[in-house]
Structures are given as C-alpha cells and as structure tokens.
Amino acid sequence: SEIKWSVTIPTGKTSASMTMMRKAAFDAGMLSHESSNKLVLFLEPIAAIFACEATRFVERERGAAAAGSHEILQVGDKCIVLDCGGCNVRTTVHRVEETSPLRLTRVGDPNGGPW
C-alpha cells in the first residue's frame, strides 16, 4: 500500500495503548505487518503543534526580523497546548529542540482533569 497513516492518541496514554492501536491497524488491514513504517502515531498535543506550524497559525511575535522566515517556531520556543475533549481538559507544554525536522520535548507532565 502507498498510504501512510497518521493517527493521534490522547494525552496520557501509555506505550501499551500505542501498541494496541498499532495491532488494531494491522488487524484492520491498514498495514502489511505490525512494525510497518506506514503508520505514525502522534500524541494529540504533538499533532496540534505540528498542525500549527504547518498552517502558520502560531502568532508571529518576533517583529520585522522574522517576517521573512518560513518557520514560525524557533529553537527554544515553548508551546502550551490546551486539549479540551471528551470530559477532560489537559494542558501540556513542549519545547522546540529543532525546527528542521521539527523535534519537540515535553516539559513536565500533562496537567488537568474532569471539567
């Protein structure tokens, strides 16, 4: 198959949850084998940050010097993601480690709960 699947996983899910999702994709016929690189699993906050960068949704606060930049996020920037879904609200913070390719590191643990 030429299709590459990108699937999001809710914040706080364990590696066991990701393994289960990968097995479900294989069982559904989406993959030729469970370890296929045709499936990429993203935690939802990471996917949100990638989407913001891709669509240039993040506000530019760097003035005229950055106006010609093709990248909105810069190394060292911190991104706060507010995830409101289901019956939970969570916040996560990530730091930009690299911009090409975009690589993020989580700062602290996700925070939140039922609302």
VOKERO-631058 format. One record per atom (N, C-alpha, C): atom name; residue in three letters; x, y, z. Coordinates in nm, 2 decimals. Layout:
! VOKERO-631058
TORDREN  atom  rest       X       Y       Z
TORDREN    CA   ALA       X       Y       Z
...
END
This chain:
! VOKERO-631058
TORDREN  atom  rest       X       Y       Z
TORDREN     N   SER    0.08   -0.12    0.00
TORDREN    CA   SER    0.00    0.00    0.00
TORDREN     C   SER    0.09    0.13    0.00
TORDREN     N   GLU    0.05    0.23   -0.07
TORDREN    CA   GLU    0.12    0.35   -0.08
TORDREN     C   GLU    0.07    0.45    0.03
TORDREN     N   ILE   -0.03    0.42    0.10
TORDREN    CA   ILE   -0.09    0.51    0.20
TORDREN     C   ILE    0.00    0.51    0.33
TORDREN     N   LYS    0.03    0.63    0.38
TORDREN    CA   LYS    0.10    0.64    0.51
TORDREN     C   LYS   -0.01    0.70    0.61
TORDREN     N   TRP   -0.03    0.63    0.71
TORDREN    CA   TRP   -0.13    0.67    0.81
TORDREN     C   TRP   -0.07    0.75    0.92
TORDREN     N   SER   -0.14    0.85    0.96
TORDREN    CA   SER   -0.10    0.93    1.08
TORDREN     C   SER   -0.22    0.93    1.17
TORDREN     N   VAL   -0.20    0.88    1.29
TORDREN    CA   VAL   -0.32    0.86    1.39
TORDREN     C   VAL   -0.28    0.93    1.52
TORDREN     N   THR   -0.37    1.00    1.58
TORDREN    CA   THR   -0.35    1.06    1.71
TORDREN     C   THR   -0.39    0.98    1.82
TORDREN     N   ILE   -0.32    0.99    1.93
TORDREN    CA   ILE   -0.35    0.91    2.05
TORDREN     C   ILE   -0.37    1.02    2.16
TORDREN     N   PRO   -0.47    1.00    2.25
TORDREN    CA   PRO   -0.50    1.10    2.36
TORDREN     C   PRO   -0.38    1.11    2.45
TORDREN     N   THR   -0.36    1.23    2.51
TORDREN    CA   THR   -0.25    1.26    2.60
TORDREN     C   THR   -0.27    1.16    2.72
TORDREN     N   GLY   -0.15    1.12    2.77
TORDREN    CA   GLY   -0.16    1.03    2.89
TORDREN     C   GLY   -0.17    0.88    2.86
TORDREN     N   LYS   -0.18    0.85    2.73
TORDREN    CA   LYS   -0.19    0.71    2.70
TORDREN     C   LYS   -0.05    0.65    2.71
TORDREN     N   THR   -0.04    0.52    2.74
TORDREN    CA   THR    0.09    0.45    2.76
TORDREN     C   THR    0.14    0.39    2.63
TORDREN     N   SER    0.26    0.34    2.64
TORDREN    CA   SER    0.31    0.27    2.52
TORDREN     C   SER    0.23    0.15    2.49
TORDREN     N   ALA    0.17    0.09    2.59
TORDREN    CA   ALA    0.08   -0.03    2.57
TORDREN     C   ALA   -0.04    0.01    2.48
TORDREN     N   SER   -0.09    0.13    2.50
TORDREN    CA   SER   -0.20    0.19    2.42
TORDREN     C   SER   -0.16    0.20    2.28
TORDREN     N   MET   -0.04    0.25    2.26
TORDREN    CA   MET    0.01    0.27    2.12
TORDREN     C   MET    0.03    0.13    2.06
TORDREN     N   THR    0.08    0.04    2.13
TORDREN    CA   THR    0.10   -0.10    2.08
TORDREN     C   THR   -0.04   -0.15    2.04
TORDREN     N   MET   -0.14   -0.13    2.12
TORDREN    CA   MET   -0.27   -0.18    2.09
TORDREN     C   MET   -0.33   -0.11    1.96
TORDREN     N   MET   -0.30    0.02    1.95
TORDREN    CA   MET   -0.35    0.09    1.83
TORDREN     C   MET   -0.28    0.03    1.70
TORDREN     N   ARG   -0.15    0.01    1.71
TORDREN    CA   ARG   -0.08   -0.05    1.60
TORDREN     C   ARG   -0.13   -0.18    1.56
TORDREN     N   LYS   -0.16   -0.27    1.66
TORDREN    CA   LYS   -0.22   -0.40    1.64
TORDREN     C   LYS   -0.36   -0.39    1.57
TORDREN     N   ALA   -0.44   -0.29    1.62
TORDREN    CA   ALA   -0.57   -0.27    1.56
TORDREN     C   ALA   -0.56   -0.23    1.41
TORDREN     N   ALA   -0.46   -0.15    1.38
TORDREN    CA   ALA   -0.44   -0.10    1.24
TORDREN     C   ALA   -0.40   -0.22    1.16
TORDREN     N   PHE   -0.32   -0.31    1.21
TORDREN    CA   PHE   -0.27   -0.43    1.14
TORDREN     C   PHE   -0.39   -0.52    1.12
TORDREN     N   ASP   -0.47   -0.54    1.22
TORDREN    CA   ASP   -0.59   -0.63    1.22
TORDREN     C   ASP   -0.69   -0.58    1.12
TORDREN     N   ALA   -0.70   -0.45    1.10
TORDREN    CA   ALA   -0.80   -0.38    1.01
TORDREN     C   ALA   -0.75   -0.39    0.87
TORDREN     N   GLY   -0.63   -0.44    0.85
TORDREN    CA   GLY   -0.57   -0.44    0.71
TORDREN     C   GLY   -0.51   -0.32    0.66
TORDREN     N   MET   -0.48   -0.22    0.75
TORDREN    CA   MET   -0.42   -0.10    0.71
TORDREN     C   MET   -0.27   -0.12    0.69
TORDREN     N   LEU   -0.21   -0.22    0.75
TORDREN    CA   LEU   -0.06   -0.24    0.75
TORDREN     C   LEU   -0.03   -0.38    0.70
TORDREN     N   SER    0.08   -0.40    0.63
TORDREN    CA   SER    0.12   -0.54    0.59
TORDREN     C   SER    0.19   -0.61    0.71
TORDREN     N   HIS    0.24   -0.54    0.81
TORDREN    CA   HIS    0.29   -0.61    0.93
TORDREN     C   HIS    0.29   -0.50    1.04
TORDREN     N   GLU    0.28   -0.55    1.16
TORDREN    CA   GLU    0.26   -0.46    1.28
TORDREN     C   GLU    0.37   -0.36    1.30
TORDREN     N   SER    0.49   -0.39    1.25
TORDREN    CA   SER    0.60   -0.29    1.27
TORDREN     C   SER    0.62   -0.20    1.15
TORDREN     N   SER    0.52   -0.20    1.06
TORDREN    CA   SER    0.53   -0.12    0.94
TORDREN     C   SER    0.55    0.03    0.97
TORDREN     N   ASN    0.64    0.09    0.88
TORDREN    CA   ASN    0.66    0.24    0.90
TORDREN     C   ASN    0.55    0.32    0.83
TORDREN     N   LYS    0.45    0.25    0.78
TORDREN    CA   LYS    0.33    0.32    0.71
TORDREN     C   LYS    0.23    0.37    0.81
TORDREN     N   LEU    0.26    0.35    0.94
TORDREN    CA   LEU    0.17    0.41    1.05
TORDREN     C   LEU    0.26    0.49    1.14
TORDREN     N   VAL    0.22    0.61    1.16
TORDREN    CA   VAL    0.29    0.70    1.26
TORDREN     C   VAL    0.18    0.74    1.36
TORDREN     N   LEU    0.22    0.72    1.49
TORDREN    CA   LEU    0.13    0.75    1.60
TORDREN     C   LEU    0.18    0.88    1.67
TORDREN     N   PHE    0.09    0.98    1.68
TORDREN    CA   PHE    0.12    1.10    1.75
TORDREN     C   PHE    0.04    1.12    1.87
TORDREN     N   LEU    0.10    1.17    1.98
TORDREN    CA   LEU    0.01    1.22    2.09
TORDREN     C   LEU   -0.06    1.34    2.04
TORDREN     N   GLU   -0.18    1.36    2.08
TORDREN    CA   GLU   -0.26    1.47    2.03
TORDREN     C   GLU   -0.20    1.61    2.05
TORDREN     N   PRO   -0.13    1.64    2.16
TORDREN    CA   PRO   -0.07    1.77    2.17
TORDREN     C   PRO    0.04    1.79    2.07
TORDREN     N   ILE    0.12    1.69    2.04
TORDREN    CA   ILE    0.23    1.70    1.94
TORDREN     C   ILE    0.16    1.72    1.80
TORDREN     N   ALA    0.06    1.65    1.77
TORDREN    CA   ALA   -0.01    1.67    1.64
TORDREN     C   ALA   -0.06    1.81    1.63
TORDREN     N   ALA   -0.11    1.87    1.74
TORDREN    CA   ALA   -0.16    2.01    1.74
TORDREN     C   ALA   -0.05    2.11    1.71
TORDREN     N   ILE    0.07    2.08    1.77
TORDREN    CA   ILE    0.18    2.17    1.74
TORDREN     C   ILE    0.23    2.16    1.60
TORDREN     N   PHE    0.23    2.04    1.55
TORDREN    CA   PHE    0.27    2.02    1.41
TORDREN     C   PHE    0.17    2.09    1.32
TORDREN     N   ALA    0.04    2.08    1.35
TORDREN    CA   ALA   -0.06    2.15    1.26
TORDREN     C   ALA   -0.04    2.30    1.27
TORDREN     N   CYS   -0.02    2.35    1.38
TORDREN    CA   CYS    0.00    2.50    1.40
TORDREN     C   CYS    0.12    2.54    1.31
TORDREN     N   GLU    0.23    2.47    1.32
TORDREN    CA   GLU    0.35    2.51    1.24
TORDREN     C   GLU    0.32    2.50    1.09
TORDREN     N   ALA    0.25    2.39    1.05
TORDREN    CA   ALA    0.22    2.36    0.91
TORDREN     C   ALA    0.13    2.47    0.85
TORDREN     N   THR    0.04    2.52    0.93
TORDREN    CA   THR   -0.06    2.62    0.88
TORDREN     C   THR   -0.02    2.76    0.91
TORDREN     N   ARG    0.09    2.78    0.98
TORDREN    CA   ARG    0.13    2.91    1.02
TORDREN     C   ARG    0.03    2.98    1.11
TORDREN     N   PHE   -0.03    2.90    1.20
TORDREN    CA   PHE   -0.14    2.95    1.28
TORDREN     C   PHE   -0.08    3.02    1.41
TORDREN     N   VAL    0.04    2.99    1.45
TORDREN    CA   VAL    0.10    3.05    1.56
TORDREN     C   VAL    0.13    3.20    1.53
TORDREN     N   GLU    0.09    3.28    1.63
TORDREN    CA   GLU    0.12    3.43    1.60
TORDREN     C   GLU    0.26    3.46    1.60
TORDREN     N   ARG    0.30    3.55    1.51
TORDREN    CA   ARG    0.44    3.60    1.50
TORDREN     C   ARG    0.46    3.71    1.60
TORDREN     N   GLU    0.55    3.69    1.69
TORDREN    CA   GLU    0.58    3.79    1.79
TORDREN     C   GLU    0.72    3.83    1.78
TORDREN     N   ARG    0.78    3.81    1.67
TORDREN    CA   ARG    0.93    3.84    1.66
TORDREN     C   ARG    0.95    3.97    1.58
TORDREN     N   GLY    0.85    4.04    1.53
TORDREN    CA   GLY    0.87    4.17    1.46
TORDREN     C   GLY    0.92    4.15    1.32
TORDREN     N   ALA    0.97    4.25    1.26
TORDREN    CA   ALA    1.01    4.25    1.12
TORDREN     C   ALA    1.12    4.16    1.09
TORDREN     N   ALA    1.21    4.13    1.18
TORDREN    CA   ALA    1.32    4.04    1.16
TORDREN     C   ALA    1.28    3.90    1.12
TORDREN     N   ALA    1.16    3.86    1.17
TORDREN    CA   ALA    1.12    3.72    1.14
TORDREN     C   ALA    1.01    3.72    1.03
TORDREN     N   ALA    0.98    3.83    0.98
TORDREN    CA   ALA    0.87    3.84    0.88
TORDREN     C   ALA    0.90    3.75    0.76
TORDREN     N   GLY    1.02    3.74    0.72
TORDREN    CA   GLY    1.05    3.66    0.60
TORDREN     C   GLY    1.08    3.51    0.63
TORDREN     N   SER    1.08    3.48    0.76
TORDREN    CA   SER    1.11    3.34    0.80
TORDREN     C   SER    1.00    3.25    0.75
TORDREN     N   HIS    1.04    3.13    0.71
TORDREN    CA   HIS    0.94    3.03    0.67
TORDREN     C   HIS    0.89    2.95    0.79
TORDREN     N   GLU    0.97    2.95    0.90
TORDREN    CA   GLU    0.93    2.88    1.01
TORDREN     C   GLU    0.88    2.97    1.12
TORDREN     N   ILE    0.77    2.94    1.18
TORDREN    CA   ILE    0.72    3.02    1.29
TORDREN     C   ILE    0.78    2.99    1.42
TORDREN     N   LEU    0.80    2.86    1.45
TORDREN    CA   LEU    0.86    2.82    1.57
TORDREN     C   LEU    1.01    2.82    1.56
TORDREN     N   GLN    1.08    2.86    1.67
TORDREN    CA   GLN    1.22    2.86    1.67
TORDREN     C   GLN    1.27    2.78    1.79
TORDREN     N   VAL    1.40    2.73    1.77
TORDREN    CA   VAL    1.46    2.65    1.88
TORDREN     C   VAL    1.45    2.73    2.01
TORDREN     N   GLY    1.41    2.66    2.11
TORDREN    CA   GLY    1.39    2.72    2.25
TORDREN     C   GLY    1.25    2.76    2.28
TORDREN     N   ASP    1.17    2.78    2.17
TORDREN    CA   ASP    1.03    2.82    2.20
TORDREN     C   ASP    0.96    2.72    2.28
TORDREN     N   LYS    0.86    2.76    2.36
TORDREN    CA   LYS    0.78    2.67    2.44
TORDREN     C   LYS    0.63    2.69    2.39
TORDREN     N   CYS    0.57    2.57    2.37
TORDREN    CA   CYS    0.43    2.57    2.32
TORDREN     C   CYS    0.34    2.51    2.43
TORDREN     N   ILE    0.23    2.58    2.46
TORDREN    CA   ILE    0.13    2.53    2.55
TORDREN     C   ILE    0.01    2.48    2.47
TORDREN     N   VAL   -0.03    2.36    2.49
TORDREN    CA   VAL   -0.14    2.31    2.42
TORDREN     C   VAL   -0.25    2.28    2.52
TORDREN     N   LEU   -0.37    2.34    2.50
TORDREN    CA   LEU   -0.49    2.32    2.58
TORDREN     C   LEU   -0.58    2.22    2.51
TORDREN     N   ASP   -0.59    2.10    2.56
TORDREN    CA   ASP   -0.67    1.99    2.50
TORDREN     C   ASP   -0.80    1.98    2.57
TORDREN     N   CYS   -0.91    2.02    2.50
TORDREN    CA   CYS   -1.05    2.01    2.56
TORDREN     C   CYS   -1.12    1.91    2.48
TORDREN     N   GLY   -1.14    1.79    2.53
TORDREN    CA   GLY   -1.21    1.69    2.46
TORDREN     C   GLY   -1.27    1.59    2.56
TORDREN     N   GLY   -1.38    1.53    2.51
TORDREN    CA   GLY   -1.45    1.43    2.60
TORDREN     C   GLY   -1.49    1.51    2.72
TORDREN     N   CYS   -1.45    1.46    2.84
TORDREN    CA   CYS   -1.49    1.52    2.96
TORDREN     C   CYS   -1.37    1.57    3.04
TORDREN     N   ASN   -1.26    1.59    2.97
TORDREN    CA   ASN   -1.13    1.63    3.03
TORDREN     C   ASN   -1.08    1.75    2.96
TORDREN     N   VAL   -1.00    1.83    3.04
TORDREN    CA   VAL   -0.93    1.94    2.99
TORDREN     C   VAL   -0.78    1.92    3.04
TORDREN     N   ARG   -0.69    1.92    2.95
TORDREN    CA   ARG   -0.55    1.90    2.98
TORDREN     C   ARG   -0.46    2.00    2.92
TORDREN     N   THR   -0.36    2.04    2.99
TORDREN    CA   THR   -0.25    2.12    2.93
TORDREN     C   THR   -0.12    2.05    2.93
TORDREN     N   THR   -0.05    2.07    2.82
TORDREN    CA   THR    0.09    2.02    2.81
TORDREN     C   THR    0.17    2.13    2.75
TORDREN     N   VAL    0.30    2.12    2.79
TORDREN    CA   VAL    0.40    2.22    2.74
TORDREN     C   VAL    0.51    2.14    2.68
TORDREN     N   HIS    0.55    2.19    2.56
TORDREN    CA   HIS    0.66    2.13    2.48
TORDREN     C   HIS    0.76    2.24    2.44
TORDREN     N   ARG    0.89    2.20    2.44
TORDREN    CA   ARG    0.99    2.29    2.40
TORDREN     C   ARG    1.04    2.25    2.26
TORDREN     N   VAL    1.07    2.34    2.17
TORDREN    CA   VAL    1.12    2.32    2.04
TORDREN     C   VAL    1.27    2.29    2.05
TORDREN     N   GLU    1.31    2.17    2.01
TORDREN    CA   GLU    1.45    2.13    2.01
TORDREN     C   GLU    1.52    2.16    1.88
TORDREN     N   GLU    1.44    2.13    1.77
TORDREN    CA   GLU    1.49    2.15    1.63
TORDREN     C   GLU    1.37    2.19    1.55
TORDREN     N   THR    1.40    2.27    1.44
TORDREN    CA   THR    1.29    2.31    1.35
TORDREN     C   THR    1.29    2.24    1.22
TORDREN     N   SER    1.40    2.17    1.18
TORDREN    CA   SER    1.40    2.10    1.05
TORDREN     C   SER    1.48    1.98    1.06
TORDREN     N   PRO    1.42    1.86    1.09
TORDREN    CA   PRO    1.27    1.85    1.11
TORDREN     C   PRO    1.23    1.89    1.25
TORDREN     N   LEU    1.10    1.92    1.26
TORDREN    CA   LEU    1.05    1.97    1.39
TORDREN     C   LEU    1.06    1.86    1.49
TORDREN     N   ARG    1.13    1.89    1.60
TORDREN    CA   ARG    1.15    1.80    1.71
TORDREN     C   ARG    1.12    1.87    1.84
TORDREN     N   LEU    1.03    1.80    1.92
TORDREN    CA   LEU    0.98    1.86    2.05
TORDREN     C   LEU    1.02    1.78    2.17
TORDREN     N   THR    1.03    1.84    2.28
TORDREN    CA   THR    1.05    1.77    2.41
TORDREN     C   THR    0.94    1.82    2.50
TORDREN     N   ARG    0.88    1.72    2.57
TORDREN    CA   ARG    0.77    1.76    2.67
TORDREN     C   ARG    0.84    1.82    2.79
TORDREN     N   VAL    0.78    1.93    2.84
TORDREN    CA   VAL    0.83    2.00    2.96
TORDREN     C   VAL    0.73    1.96    3.07
TORDREN     N   GLY    0.77    1.88    3.17
TORDREN    CA   GLY    0.68    1.84    3.28
TORDREN     C   GLY    0.58    1.74    3.23
TORDREN     N   ASP    0.49    1.71    3.32
TORDREN    CA   ASP    0.38    1.61    3.30
TORDREN     C   ASP    0.26    1.68    3.25
TORDREN     N   PRO    0.17    1.61    3.17
TORDREN    CA   PRO    0.04    1.67    3.14
TORDREN     C   PRO   -0.04    1.70    3.27
TORDREN     N   ASN   -0.12    1.81    3.26
TORDREN    CA   ASN   -0.19    1.85    3.38
TORDREN     C   ASN   -0.34    1.87    3.34
TORDREN     N   GLY   -0.43    1.84    3.43
TORDREN    CA   GLY   -0.57    1.86    3.40
TORDREN     C   GLY   -0.65    1.76    3.46
TORDREN     N   GLY   -0.78    1.75    3.42
TORDREN    CA   GLY   -0.87    1.65    3.47
TORDREN     C   GLY   -1.01    1.68    3.43
TORDREN     N   PRO   -1.11    1.62    3.49
TORDREN    CA   PRO   -1.25    1.64    3.45
TORDREN     C   PRO   -1.29    1.79    3.47
TORDREN     N   TRP   -1.38    1.83    3.39
TORDREN    CA   TRP   -1.44    1.97    3.40
TORDREN     C   TRP   -1.58    1.97    3.42
END
